[in-house]
Amino acid sequence: MKNAKSLIGLVVLVLVLVLGGALYLWAKNDPAAKKPEPPKKTTITCAGGSEKTELMADPEVVKLLDEKFGLRVNFVPMGSYKQVLMSSEDIRAKGFNCLWPSSESARSVFESRHKGAFPGYRAANVLQSPEVVYSGPQATGALTKAGLVTEAGGVQTLDIKKLLVENVLKNTTWQSLKAGDLAGPIRIRSTDARTSNSGFTMAQLQLTVIATEDAANPPTLAEARKALPTMRRLYETSGLQAASSDDGFRQWLTQGGEYSAPLYAGYENQLLQQWIKSGKDASLTKDVTMLYPSPTIYSDHPVLALDADGARLIQAVQDIEVQKIAWSRYGFRSAVNAGLNDLTAFEGMKLSKRVRTIPAPNSEVTLAMIDCLDNAAKCS
């Protein structure tokens, strides 16, 4: 009896060991039971528009990119067209894994100039911000009385064609519109269109209005060439301009807003970002009005990945957590999921849910305008 009990105990022990071993092997080889391996740590270097500097320095974004995607990004602020007009050799020599300009037209210029130069190339738009015009109480009031600005649901819309054709090109003055103590000819100031995308995007919009009949579509190269001398004159009368979008908007705010430039072109996200940084200071929105030109151009922010490591940034920035931070803290609309662009995140700001936009001109037109702005002799 005793031997039988010992034998049964031994059999049970063997069965337990066999079953335990089998369970161990199953768990070890079952893909669902495996813990995901941490992402490979990689440092990449990416040139990008200055307006994205603070987003890429945000501690939570830095942590997400590192822990979730294994990415550490050396972000180099650089004008959009300076990025894409570098030679392929220069891009490689500087060690760039990606470029991150602030417009689709910059992307088209890159693809036309560097076709086949980077075998691992891929691109995707990840963020957006419409081009807007900033003004102050006196300028907005005068433009409203003149029928150039209309309001619906708290959103202010600027008739960009009427402003340019009937006022800017005819040298209409602020005095003639009885705009308080504002003086001088009506102009839309901006950053330097030769170095900064926010200034260049406004120049593209002006070119479309001046060169086409209905301003519903971008101009052909033939239409654009006829309008380039006019664009050059507008550029020459703009005076000294900031070289980057980030610096330009900050200077406009600190140097008197509408008193330094009654109308100033920039991105929608710049005021939103400043409003968040100020602790949602109501005085900021009292002194600054955001006018949505109709039509306007969206400043897209495509990541141009030059290799496999650079392509990892596309996936990282498309992540829903990064997208939410980009919108709620820095005012960049999602180009991935329109549902993330919840306007209640900026309650109190007069934002347009839907913006009437037109495509930016193609690479041929873009390069022709860049040549004209760089050299007056190339404007004909």
ABEGO torsion letter per residue (X at the ends): XAAAAAAAAAAAAAAAAAAAAAAAAAAAABAAABBBBBBBBBBBBBBBBAAAAAAAABAAAAAAAAAAAGBBBBBBBBBAAAAAABBAAAAAAAGBABBBBABAAAAAAAAAAABGABAABBBBBABBBBBBBBBBAAAAAAAAAAGABBBBGGBBBBBAAAAAAAAAAAGBBAAAAGBEABBEBBBBBBBBAAABAAAAAAAAAAAAAAABAAGABBBBAAAAAAAAAAAAAAAAAAEBBBABAAAAAAAAAAAGEAAABABBBBBAAAAAAAAAAAGGBAAAAAABBBBBBOBBBBBBBBBBBABAAAAAAAAAAABAAAAAAAAAAAGBBBAABAAABBAAAABGBBBBABBBBBBBBBAAAAAAAAAAAABAAAAX
